[in-house]
């Protein structure tokens, strides 16, 4: 059973009982139990009442709750709840109480198609939009004919797609997570990557993607050169997993339009691409002076765009004054931050920012803690892991020629540098 309710008024907005083995009235126990657990500091993603278990997530002003009286697969249930959010957001732009109330008929239609007798069914919003529309007239027409996609082996792609120009855009996006302690030592680092596609291909093409995967090179006995070891690899449902497990070939029929083909993690020591040195001096009841030096520790031919260095300041600071060798610094009092913005940061360059604040009141360091300096950036045409798309083969029975385009982007993930002060 899946229910959606308002967080503000504790109302059940909509409910769908898939198996009929849970009493609909059980949902009335959810909000009192949730509030009780919250007050006691024992909030948990699974709450039980008798032999009924509530698995829930919160989105905007809504709670989405799945109820079961069996030992259900919790991972599957949560994946389904997050998929509900994704599909409803595709349909209504914003998933909130008003959009549910304004679209009851469509929501019930979607709940019926998304799951059948407790088993997830068609969950791709592009396919659902072929026959569940928000216009009543279209809905009646669509009922007379179910799209073949629903009964196809390839449930994520429609047949008969046509483009004048056949192209595939491949984005390799890597996020760097780095934690540097106050002494300048890297405590932890890793790379989280994803390969995203924008597919504009006619027909039902077969694609094969080749990467400089170390395991593949070892299997084929070729010269290794620059290779990478990917961990925690997750694929879109279109990828033939058995083929990948046998010979590391990434073979698939792609969804139309935008999709994430795969994600991966590379657990390796990463040299911070933008290194920050800071001196923060506090003069009690007087002032605080900050000096921050930023250095680009990446190739000189690369450029980091839209760099933001966020430096924490005491909550009672006032009268800010700034001096920068490049870019702009501004005080964001609601977040107790100085944000230093550099639009273009070439590799190998060093820049300096100085800030001066008045500090009128007695402060309590222990209460405020020591938040770290955080950095945001994006470096195009560059991957820190060295991953490469070696080829993209596109095979379609009509034999048309198609162009694959590849773009590499490295960006900051959770990028923190602790300070002494």
N, C-alpha and C positions, 0 to 999 in steps of 0.2 A: 504494500500500500504506500502511495506517495501523497503527501499533503503539502500545501503551501499556505503559510499564514503570515499575518502582519506582525512585525516586531513591536510596533507602536501601540496597537490596540488589542493585541493578544487574540485576534480573530482568525478562524480558519477560513481562508478565501476560497480554496478549491481542493478537492480530494478525489483520488482515484484508487479504488480497491481492486487490485488485479487478480487476487486469488480467492478473496472472500473468506479467508481464515482468520482475519483480525477484525474485531469489533470496531466499527467506525467511531464509537464514542471514546475509544482509548486515547485519541489525539488530545482530548480535553485535559489529560494528565501531563502533557508535555511541558507547557509553559510554566505551571507551578513548580514542577520538578527542576526545570532549567534555572528558574530564579532562585530556588532553594540552593542548588549546587553552586550558583554564582556567589551567593551571599556567604556560603561556607568556604569559598575558595577552592572548590573541588570540581570545577567545570571540566567536562569530559566530552569527547565527540560521540560517545555512545552512552545513552541513559536508559536504564531499565525500570520497568514498573510491572511487578509480577513476572509473568513469562513473556511480556512484550518488550522488545528492544527498539529504542528510537535512535536512528542514525541521522544526524542533521548537519547542515551547513547554513551559514548566514550570508546573504547577499543584499546589499543596499538595506532597505527596510523590511526585508522578507526573511523568514526561515523556511528552508526546504527540508522536509522531514520524511524519511523512509521508515516504515514500521514493519517489523517481522516478529514472528514467534518461533522462528527456527534458527539454527546455527548457520546463518547466511554468510556468503562471501563478502566481508566488509569492504575489501578493495573494489570489488565490482560495484557495490552499492554506491560508494563515494564517487567512483568514476562516472556512474550514471547521473548522480545529482549534479556534478560539475558539467556534464554534457547537457543536462536540462538548461542550466544557466546559459551555456553557449548558444544553444538552439533558440531559446526564447529571446536572447539579446539580438540574434540575427533577425528575428521576426519583428521585434517591437522596438529596436534601437536601445531602449533602456528597460531593464527588468526591474520593476518596482510595483508597489501595490496598485497604482492607478492603471498600469498597462495590463495587469492581470484582470482587473475589474472591467476594463474596456474591451477585452478580447476573450471572454469566457468560452465562446463557441470554438474559436481557433485553438485555445489552450487544451480543451477536451479532445479535439481532433488530434492534436500533437501527442498528447499523453497516450492515446489509443494506438498511434503508429510507432511511437518510440519504444513501447514495451508490450509484449504479448504474454499474458499469464505469468508474469514475474520474470520473464526473460527479455533482455534488451534486444531490439529488433533493428529498425532503420533509424540511425542516429545522425546521419549526415544531413545538415540543414539544406545544402544545395539540392539534394534529391527530394527531401520533404517539400521544398518550395515548388516542385513540379506539380504536385497534386493537392497540397494544402495551401490555399491562398487566403488572404484576408478580404478578398472581394467575394461577396455572396454569389454573384453570377458565375464567376470562374469556378467557384467551389462546386456548383451543381454540374457544370460541364466536366470537370475533372473526375467526378464520381463515376462517370460512365466508363472511364477507361483508366486502368491502373498503369502507370509508366512501366515499361519493360525493365527499367533499371532495378526496380524492387525485387524482381524475380531473377535478375541476371546473376551470374557468378561474380561479375564486377559491379558491386552495388554502389560504388563511389563515383561512377562515371556514366553519363548518359550516352546513348548511341546517336549517331547522326550529327555530331558536332562538326562544324565547318568554319575554317578561317581562310581569309585571302592570303595572309602571310603566316607561315608556320614558324613559331619561335618558342624557345624555352629559356627563361631567365633563372639562373641558379645563384642564390645568395648564400655564401658561407659566412656565418656570423659567430664570432667567438667572444665570450665575456670572460674577463680576468677577475678572479677573486683573490685579493691579497690582504693579509693582516701583518703590519709591521709594528714591532713593539717600540717603546720609548727610547731604547738604546740603538735603534736602527737595524735590528735583526729581523729577517722575514720569518714570522712564526708559522704561517700557513699560506699556501697558494695552490690554486688549481685553475683549470680552464674548462668552461662549460660551452659547448658549441652546438650549433644547429645548422642544418642545410635546408633552406626554404626554396620552394619552386613557385614560379608563375608560369603556368603551362598554357600556351595558346596553340594547340595542335588539333588538326582535323582527324576524324575517325577514331580508331581504337589502337593507338600506337603502343609499341613495346619499347621501353627505355632501359638502357643499361648504363649504370654510372660506375666509373672507375676512380678510386682514390689511391693515394700512396700509403696503403694500409700495410703495416709491417707483417701481419699474419699472412696476408695474401702473397706478399713477396717471398716469404719463407716457404709457403706451399708450392709456389711455382719455381723456386730455386733461382730466381732472377737476381741481378745485382741490386742490392738494397738501396744504395744512395740515401737520400733523405726520406725517411719513413716515420710514421707516427703509430703509436699504440693507443687505440680508443677503448675506453671502458664504459660500462653502463649504457651501451648502445640501445636506443629505442627507435623503432621504425613505425611509419604510417602503415595502416592495415594493407595498403596496396603492395607492399614489398613481399616477395616470395621468400619466406623465412627459411624454408628447407633448402633452397638454392644457396642462400647466404651461408647457412651452416655447413653445407658440403664444400663449396669452393670460394666463399667470400664474395660472390657476385651479387651486386645490388641490382636486381632485375624487377621491373614493375610496369604496370599500366597506370599512368598518373591520373589523379583527379584533375578536372578542368579548373583553370584559374589558380588561385593562391592556396598553398598547402605547405605544411612542414613535413618534409620527407623523413628526416631522422634527427635525433639529438644524441649527443655523446659527451663524455667527460674525459679529460686527460689529467691524470694525477701526477703532476711534475713540478719541480721547483721553477717558479717563474720569477725572472728578474723584473722588479717594478718598472713599468714603462715610463711613468712620470714619478720621479723621486722628489720628495718634499723634505726640506729641512726647515725647522721652525725654532724661533726663540720667542718665548712669551714671558714678559716680565710684569709682575704685579707690584704696585706700590700702594700699600694699604691706605685707604681713605683718600687716595689721590688719583692714580691713573693706572692704566694697563697699556703696555707697548708691545706690539706684535711685529715680528719680522719673519716673512715666509719666503724661502727660495725654492723655485720649481725648476727641475732640470729634466729635459727629454732624453731618456735613456733608450732610444730606438734609432733606427737607421736615419741618416741625415736626409736621404731622399724622400722619407715619409713625413707626413704632416698630421698632427692631431687637431681635430676640429672641435669647436664648442667646448673647450676645456673649462671646467668649473672646480675651483679649489674652495672648499667650505671649511672655514676656520671657526671653532666655537669661541664665544666670548662670554664673560659673566653676565648674568641676567640683569644686573643693576648698572651696566655700562651705559654711558651717554656721551654726547658731544663727539661723534666720530670724525676723524681726519685720516685721509688716505693719500698714499703716494705709490705709484706703480711704474715699473719700467716699461710695461706694456699692458694692454687690456684695461678693464674697469673694475673697481672694487666698490661694493655697496654694503650697507648695514641692513640686515633683515631682523629687526628687533623681536618680531613675534616668534622667531625660531632661535634667537640668541646666536646668530651667525654673521660672519663676514663672508660674502660670496665674491670671489675674485674670478672674473670671466675673461678668458683669452680665446678669441675666435679662431686664431690660427697659430699653432705651436709647432714649429719645425723641430725635427729630431736633432739632438746634440746642443740645442740652445738652452740658456739659463735666463730666468726672469726673476724679478724681485718685487715684493709688495710689503709696504710698511703701513701699519695702522696705529692710531693713537686714540684712546678712549678715556674719558673721565670716569672715575670710580668713586662716587660720593658716599656710599653707605658701607656698613660693615657686612661683609659677605661670609658665607659659610661654605668652605670648599667641600666639606664632607657631604653636605646635603646636595650640592650641585654635581658632585662627581667630576670626572675628567673625560668628557666626550672626545673622541678622536677627530682628527682632520680627515675629511672624506674628499675623494676626487672623482669627477665624472669626465669622460672624454670618448671620442670616437676617432679611430684611425682607418681611413679607407685604403683599399688595395694592399692589405697587410694581414697576415695571420701569425700570431706569436708561436703557435704550435708547429707551423710549417706544413700544415695539411694542404693538399693540392687536389683539384679535380683534374685527373689525367685524361679522361675522355668522357663523353656522353654520346652513346650510340642511340639513334632514333630509327626504329624500324616500323613501317606501316605498309599494309598490303598494297596500297595504291602507288607506293614507291616515291612519294614526294620528298623533296629536299627540305630540311629544316635546320635552322640556325640555333645552336646553344650559346648563350651568353653567360659568362661567369663573373661574379663580383665578390671580393673578399672584404670583410669589415671586422676590425677588432674594437671592442668597446669595454668600458669599465663595468664590472659587476659590483660585488661588495668589496670596495677598495678603501681600506682604512689604514691610517697611520696614527698611532697613539703619540701623545705628547707628555712631557715631564710635568707640565703645569696643569 
